[in-house]
Amino acid sequence: MTFGKALIYKLSISCIIIGVLSAGLLYFSSNINTFTKKIADTRTALANKTMFVESFASLQKEYTEHGERELSLMNQKIPLYDQLVQVQREVEKLTTGETVATFSFSGENPKTPTTLGSISYKLSVLAPTFDATVSYIKNFEKMKFFNTIESVSFATRPIDNKIEATVQGRLFFR
């Protein structure tokens, strides 16, 4: 080969190499924003997943430390639907001396997967004094069934001056 041909040959190879490198550089520089965004999105997703796993582990630890005990206490305090028949017996156990009480259910709200069920009730208490009536209502509120008292009304019977109370509320069940 002559010097001219060798020079043209080497220059063409150099131009091809420079062209390939330039094309690669242009391709990567035009897509670097896309790649950067993908990397940032992947990092954010990874950080979110890591935070989710950490939160889950924390909740699981908290449940093991406190939740199981609280759930057990709640299950003791909130009866199953079928156990509500025992309320009448509990009302009778609270009745002492001259205090008389009657209890009746009046309506039901069924439980859902996220809420407790409840049954409305009416409790009538007849006692010789106001203090005895209030004491009975307080003891009823403390009984083993989870309940809320929504209204209480008091009246004095003119016949014998006994205090009559009407209590309305709800008993909850799981």
C-alpha positions, 0 to 999 in steps of 0.5 A: 500500500502506498502512503496515500492509501494507508492514510485514507484507510486509517482516516476512514477507520478513525472516522467510523470509530468517531462516528460510532462513539458520537452516535453512542454519545448522542443516544445516551445523552438524549436518553439520560433524562429518561434513565435518570427518571427511571432510576429515581422512580425505582429508588422512590418505590424501593424506599416506599416498600422499605418503609411499608415493611418497617411499618408492618414489622412495627405493627406486628411487634406492637400487636404481639406486645399489646394487641393480643392482650387487648384483643383477649380483654375485648373478647371477654368484655364484648360477648358473642350474640348468643351470650346476650341471653345471659343479660337477664340473669345478670339484671336479676343478680343485681336486684337486691332488697326492695329494688325491682328491675325489668329488662327488655330488648327493643331493636337490633343492629347487625354486626359487619366485618368492621363494626360491632353489632348492637341491641337496644334495650330498655331497663326499668328500675324501681327502688325506695330511694334515689341513691338506691336507683342510681346505685343500681344503674351504676352497677348495671353499667359495670356488669360484664357486658359492654354497653352504653347508656343513651338516656335515663329518666327519673320519676317519683311514684305518687302512690309510695314515693318510690323512685322509678328510672327508665334507662335506654341504651345499647349492648354490643356484641361481636 
